[in-house]
């Protein structure tokens, strides 16, 4: 296993496998540990700064990022980072609380339609996209702190959404100017398009209710599926009210069609991530393409994983693999809902979160329990915590802080080492 090394000033040096020497340096006070996983030390005496050429490959994605750093002969670091998928839901919940609060406290407040972030800040991106871009940049910066990276190669996939939708419907692929014509061409809004698409006919009773009032219904909740046309369907008011009252069931054929959310994410973030990376590390970044990665992987008989793809992206598919990799998970840094929704007696609103530290422990701290490393996923002021593994497996729902040993304080990206599918 590699131990990553920094010089006296925090600059990365080449990693080492001489664990005995590392142990002696730590014991003699000539080095100190700065990170537990991956294990990193900082030397406390002056050293040289001669390093080798290390190339970093980044396999960008909407759900998982693959990262691999290699020399020409050996892989030094490999990781897969799981991105957050709860941002959209968190924003929806925050919007519900905000509207409820304004309705209670400022009932006659006028709507401020011109006070919009996107109108004040050019280049604004949706928070669900922005958090993915920042997570990509954070993953790269974490590697830069432990390895002397000389070059960064990035693969960002691009998707032809209109061609994908045409293939799904069995239509001919768009050509030339046809790419300017979306499926809602000629319609004022999404509602008008959905009604026209469904022939102004209720898709539940097919007009048998004789109700002429038509509504546009969300197949999945707006919080989950959004206002995309493939999540909307035409229902008469009788069927619509009956469905929400629980007296009417929709036919089993009414389902949301294929979701292209991940493809849309990549289309939005690919160039923004690449440009920000070039600005952060000028002269070190280049872009590659998916067909080159696939050709290198198949040509060398490698398995299909994000970390392996990243090794092909950095230009060293034949480098000796590590035999293990780091699994990482991006977690939230703050809880934006500061108070509970329910009001206690006396008009008191209870805080929605425990103090930052409870008996010396924080949320997402790495702890040791019965010889097993795990993370704190929930805290109680009583001192009983919910501890789990990185993949969410529950270890104990309410263990006393007295039975826990703090290994490392929380970070925005949690990490554990895995070998052959087993947590190390």
C-alpha positions in Angstrom: 0.0 0.0 0.0 1.2 3.5 -0.9 1.8 6.1 1.8 1.5 9.6 0.4 4.2 12.1 1.4 4.3 15.9 1.6 7.4 18.0 2.2 7.8 20.5 5.1 5.7 23.1 3.3 2.8 20.8 2.3 3.9 20.3 -1.3 3.4 16.7 -2.5 6.3 14.3 -3.1 6.4 10.8 -4.5 4.6 8.2 -2.4 6.4 5.4 -0.7 5.7 1.7 0.1 8.3 1.6 2.9 5.8 1.5 5.8 8.5 0.6 8.3 10.4 3.8 7.6 7.2 5.8 7.8 6.5 4.3 11.2 10.0 5.2 12.5 9.7 8.8 11.2 6.4 9.2 13.0 7.7 7.7 16.2 10.8 9.9 16.1 8.8 13.1 15.5 10.3 13.7 12.1 6.9 13.5 10.4 3.2 13.8 11.3 0.1 12.3 9.9 -2.2 14.8 8.1 -4.8 12.4 6.6 -5.9 9.0 7.6 -7.5 7.7 4.3 -5.6 7.8 2.0 -2.8 7.8 4.6 -0.7 10.9 4.2 2.2 12.2 6.2 4.1 15.5 6.2 7.8 15.6 6.8 9.1 18.0 9.4 12.6 18.4 8.0 14.0 19.8 4.8 14.2 17.5 1.8 14.7 17.6 -1.9 11.9 18.2 -4.4 12.8 15.7 -7.2 9.7 14.0 -8.4 8.6 11.9 -11.4 6.1 12.6 -14.1 2.6 11.7 -12.8 -0.4 11.9 -15.1 -4.0 12.3 -13.8 -7.0 11.0 -15.6 -10.6 12.2 -14.8 -13.6 10.3 -16.0 -16.3 12.9 -15.4 -19.9 11.8 -14.7 -23.2 12.9 -13.4 -23.4 10.2 -10.6 -19.8 8.8 -10.2 -16.4 10.3 -11.0 -13.4 8.1 -11.9 -9.9 9.3 -10.9 -6.6 7.6 -11.6 -3.0 8.9 -11.3 -0.2 6.9 -12.8 3.4 7.0 -14.0 4.4 5.2 -17.1 4.9 1.9 -15.2 2.7 2.0 -12.1 -0.6 3.3 -10.9 -0.3 5.4 -7.7 -3.9 6.3 -6.9 -7.4 5.2 -8.0 -10.7 6.4 -6.7 -14.4 6.5 -7.5 -16.4 9.4 -6.1 -20.2 9.1 -5.6 -21.8 12.5 -6.1 -24.8 13.9 -4.3 -28.3 13.1 -5.6 -30.3 14.9 -3.0 -29.8 18.5 -4.1 -33.0 18.9 -6.1 -35.1 17.4 -3.3 -33.5 19.6 -0.7 -34.2 22.7 -2.8 -37.9 21.6 -3.2 -38.2 21.2 0.6 -36.5 24.5 1.2 -38.9 26.2 -1.3 -41.9 24.7 0.6 -40.7 26.0 3.9 -39.9 29.4 2.5 -43.4 29.8 1.0 -45.1 28.6 4.1 -43.0 31.0 6.2 -43.8 34.0 3.9 -47.5 33.1 4.0 -47.5 33.1 7.8 -45.3 36.2 8.4 -45.7 38.4 5.3 -49.1 37.5 4.0 -49.4 40.7 1.9 -45.9 40.7 0.5 -45.9 41.4 -3.2 -44.2 38.9 -5.5 -40.8 40.3 -6.7 -40.6 38.8 -10.2 -37.5 40.8 -11.1 -35.4 39.6 -8.1 -34.0 36.5 -9.8 -30.5 35.1 -9.4 -30.2 34.3 -13.1 -31.0 37.9 -14.1 -28.4 39.3 -11.7 -25.6 36.9 -12.3 -24.6 36.0 -15.8 -23.4 32.5 -16.3 -25.5 31.3 -13.3 -26.1 27.5 -13.2 -28.7 25.5 -11.3 -27.5 24.4 -7.9 -27.9 20.7 -8.9 -25.4 21.3 -11.7 -23.1 23.6 -9.7 -22.6 21.1 -6.9 -21.5 18.5 -9.4 -19.0 20.8 -11.0 -17.6 21.8 -7.6 -17.4 18.2 -6.6 -15.3 17.4 -9.7 -13.0 20.3 -8.9 -12.7 19.1 -5.3 -11.8 15.6 -6.4 -9.0 16.9 -8.6 -7.7 19.3 -5.9 -7.6 16.5 -3.3 -5.3 14.5 -5.6 -3.1 17.5 -6.2 -2.4 17.7 -2.5 -1.0 14.2 -2.2 0.7 13.6 -5.6 2.9 15.8 -7.8 0.6 15.9 -10.8 2.3 17.1 -14.0 -0.7 16.7 -16.5 -4.5 16.3 -16.2 -6.6 14.6 -18.9 -10.3 14.9 -18.8 -13.0 13.0 -20.6 -16.5 14.7 -20.6 -19.2 12.8 -22.4 -21.5 14.5 -24.9 -25.0 13.3 -25.7 -27.3 14.0 -28.7 -30.6 14.3 -26.8 -32.7 14.9 -29.9 -31.3 11.8 -31.6 -31.8 9.8 -28.4 -35.5 10.9 -28.3 -36.0 10.2 -32.0 -34.6 6.7 -31.6 -36.8 6.1 -28.6 -39.9 7.1 -30.7 -38.7 5.2 -33.8 -38.3 8.4 -35.8 -35.6 9.4 -38.2 -32.6 11.2 -36.7 -32.7 15.0 -37.0 -30.4 16.6 -39.6 -29.1 20.1 -40.1 -31.6 22.8 -39.2 -33.9 20.2 -37.7 -31.9 20.4 -34.5 -33.3 23.9 -34.0 -36.8 22.4 -33.9 -37.6 21.1 -30.5 -40.7 18.9 -29.7 -42.5 22.0 -28.4 -42.0 24.0 -31.6 -45.1 26.2 -32.3 -46.6 25.9 -28.9 -46.9 28.7 -26.3 -46.0 26.6 -23.3 -45.6 23.0 -22.0 -49.3 22.8 -21.1 -50.4 23.6 -24.6 -48.0 21.0 -26.0 -49.1 18.2 -23.7 -52.8 18.8 -24.4 -52.1 18.8 -28.2 -49.9 15.7 -27.9 -52.7 13.8 -26.1 -55.3 15.0 -28.6 -57.2 17.0 -25.9 -58.4 13.7 -24.5 -58.3 12.3 -21.0 -55.7 9.5 -21.0 -57.5 7.7 -18.1 -61.2 7.5 -19.1 -60.7 8.4 -22.8 -63.6 10.9 -22.6 -66.2 8.6 -21.0 -66.7 11.0 -18.1 -68.0 13.7 -20.5 -66.0 16.2 -18.5 -64.8 19.0 -20.8 -62.3 20.6 -18.3 -58.8 19.2 -18.9 -55.9 19.3 -16.5 -52.2 18.5 -16.9 -51.2 15.9 -14.3 -47.7 15.0 -13.1 -47.0 11.3 -13.5 -44.2 11.5 -10.9 -44.3 14.3 -8.3 -43.0 17.7 -9.4 -40.3 17.3 -6.8 -39.1 14.1 -8.3 -39.8 14.4 -12.0 -40.1 18.1 -12.7 -42.2 19.7 -15.4 -40.7 17.9 -18.4 -43.3 16.9 -21.0 -42.5 13.2 -20.6 -43.6 13.6 -16.9 -47.0 15.2 -17.8 -50.2 13.7 -19.1 -53.7 15.0 -19.8 -56.5 14.1 -17.4 -60.1 15.4 -17.2 -61.0 17.2 -14.0 -63.2 14.2 -12.8 -60.3 11.7 -13.1 -57.8 14.2 -11.8 -59.7 14.9 -8.6 -60.6 11.2 -8.2 -56.9 10.2 -8.5 -55.8 12.6 -5.8 -58.8 11.6 -3.6 -57.8 7.9 -4.1 -61.0 6.8 -5.9 -59.5 6.6 -9.4 -56.5 4.5 -10.5 -54.6 5.4 -13.6 -54.0 2.6 -16.2 -50.8 0.7 -15.9 -49.8 1.9 -19.4 -49.4 5.5 -18.0 -45.7 5.7 -17.1 -43.0 8.2 -17.5 -40.9 7.7 -20.5 -37.1 7.5 -20.5 -35.3 10.1 -18.3 -32.5 12.0 -19.9 -31.6 14.0 -16.8 -28.0 12.6 -16.5 -27.4 13.3 -20.2 -28.6 16.8 -19.8 -26.4 17.3 -16.8 -23.3 16.2 -18.8 -24.2 18.5 -21.7 -24.4 21.5 -19.4 -21.5 20.8 -17.1 -18.9 19.4 -19.5 -17.5 22.6 -20.9 -17.9 24.6 -17.7 -15.9 22.0 -15.7 -13.2 21.9 -18.4 -12.9 25.7 -18.5 -12.7 26.1 -14.7 -10.1 23.3 -14.5 -8.0 25.1 -17.2 -8.2 28.4 -15.2 -7.3 26.7 -12.0 -4.3 24.7 -13.4 -3.2 26.6 -16.5 -1.1 24.7 -19.0 -1.7 21.3 -17.4 -5.2 20.3 -18.7 -6.2 18.6 -21.9 -9.4 16.9 -23.1 -9.9 13.4 -24.6 -12.9 11.6 -26.0 -14.9 8.5 -25.1 -14.1 6.5 -28.2 -10.4 6.8 -27.4 -11.0 5.6 -23.9 -13.1 2.7 -25.0 -10.5 1.6 -27.6 -7.7 1.7 -25.0 -9.8 -0.3 -22.5 -10.9 -3.0 -25.0 -7.5 -3.2 -26.7 -5.8 -4.0 -23.4 -8.5 -6.3 -22.2 -9.5 -4.2 -19.1 -12.7 -4.3 -17.2 -15.3 -1.6 -17.4 -15.1 0.6 -14.2 -14.8 4.3 -13.7 -11.4 4.0 -12.1 -10.1 1.8 -15.0 -11.5 4.3 -17.6 -9.7 7.1 -15.7 -6.4 5.1 -16.1 -7.0 4.8 -19.8 -7.7 8.5 -19.9 -4.4 9.4 -18.3 -2.6 7.6 -21.1 -1.2 4.7 -19.1 -3.6 1.8 -19.5 -0.8 -0.8 -19.3 0.5 0.6 -16.0 0.6 -1.9 -13.1 -2.7 -1.5 -11.3 -2.9 -0.9 -7.5 -5.1 -3.9 -6.7 -7.3 -1.7 -4.6 -9.1 1.6 -4.9 -10.6 4.3 -2.8 -14.4 4.7 -2.7 -15.5 8.2 -1.8 -18.8 9.9 -1.2 -19.7 13.6 -1.3 -21.8 14.7 1.6 -23.5 18.0 2.5 -21.6 20.6 4.5 -24.5 22.4 6.1 -28.2 21.9 7.0 -30.1 24.7 5.4 -33.4 23.9 7.3 -32.5 25.5 10.6 -35.7 24.9 12.5 -38.3 22.2 12.8 -41.6 22.8 11.0 -43.8 21.9 14.1 -44.2 24.8 16.6 -43.9 23.9 20.3 -46.0 25.3 23.1 -45.3 29.0 23.5 -44.5 29.6 19.9 -41.0 28.2 20.1 -39.4 26.7 17.0 -37.1 23.8 17.9 -33.7 23.7 16.2 -33.4 21.2 13.4 -29.8 20.2 14.1 -27.7 19.3 17.1 -24.7 21.5 18.0 -21.7 21.2 15.7 -19.9 19.1 18.4 -21.7 16.7 20.7 -19.3 15.2 23.3 -16.4 16.0 20.9 -18.0 14.3 17.8 -19.2 15.9 14.6 -21.5 14.7 11.8 -19.7 12.4 9.4 -16.7 11.9 11.7 -14.7 8.7 11.2 -14.9 6.6 14.3 -13.9 3.1 15.5 -16.6 0.8 17.0 -15.9 -2.8 18.0 -12.8 -2.8 15.8 -14.7 -1.5 12.7 -14.2 1.9 11.1 -17.5 3.6 10.3 -19.0 7.1 10.1 -21.5 9.1 12.2 -24.6 9.7 10.1 -26.8 11.1 12.9 -26.2 12.7 16.3 -28.4 13.2 19.4 -27.7 15.6 22.2 -28.1 12.7 24.6 -24.8 11.3 23.2 -26.3 8.3 21.3 -25.3 8.4 17.6 -26.4 6.6 14.4 -23.3 5.1 12.8 -23.1 3.5 9.4 -20.6 2.4 6.7 -20.0 4.6 3.7 -22.5 2.8 1.5 -25.3 3.5 4.1 -25.2 0.0 5.8 -26.3 0.5 9.4 -23.8 -0.6 12.1 -25.7 0.7 15.1 -28.8 3.0 15.3 -28.0 4.4 18.7 -24.6 3.7 20.2 -23.2 5.7 23.1 -20.4 8.1 22.5 -18.4 6.3 25.2 -18.1 3.2 23.0 -16.7 5.2 20.1 -13.1 6.3 19.3 -12.5 9.3 17.1 -10.2 8.5 14.2 -10.7 11.6 12.0 -12.9 14.6 11.9 -15.4 15.0 9.2 -14.6 16.1 5.6 -16.8 17.1 2.7 -15.8 13.9 0.9 -15.8 10.7 2.9 -13.2 8.0 1.9 -12.6 4.3 2.5 -10.3 1.8 0.9 -11.6 -1.3 -0.8 -9.9 -4.4 -2.2 -11.7 -6.9 -4.4 -15.1 -5.6 -3.3 -14.3 -5.9 0.4 -14.0 -2.9 2.7 -10.5 -2.6 4.1 
